[in-house]
Amino acid sequence: MATDYDEVRPDVAEARKASLDAVKSANAPDARSVGLDLDEADTSDGVELPGGDLSNEELTVTVVPQKEDEFLCGSCFLIRHRSQLAREANGVGYCLECEG
């Protein structure tokens, strides 16, 4: 008699069916009820964000130009001090953290 080694063993097949039945009988919400709960949460107008409403505020930032002893890393695009310069290739500097 030939044996099919790819066939699922009967005890494994029964365990799979039992676990599938357990999942089906669980009290899990269906996709529609979850969608309704999310929609209700999205439309609530009474939610206040921490810090208040900043939509009418303007942000003022002072831009400081790059100094003589600084360079722009060509990998992370951060301004670094010359002491952190690992290498320079084609006029582009790379910092120790990016090269490390």
Buried (B, 14 or more C-beta within 10 A) or exposed (E): EEEEEEEEEEEEEEEEEEEEEEEEEEEEEEEEEEEEEEEEEEEEEEEEEEEEEEEEEEEEEEEEEEEEEBBEBBEEEEEBEEEBBBEEEEEEBBBEEBEE
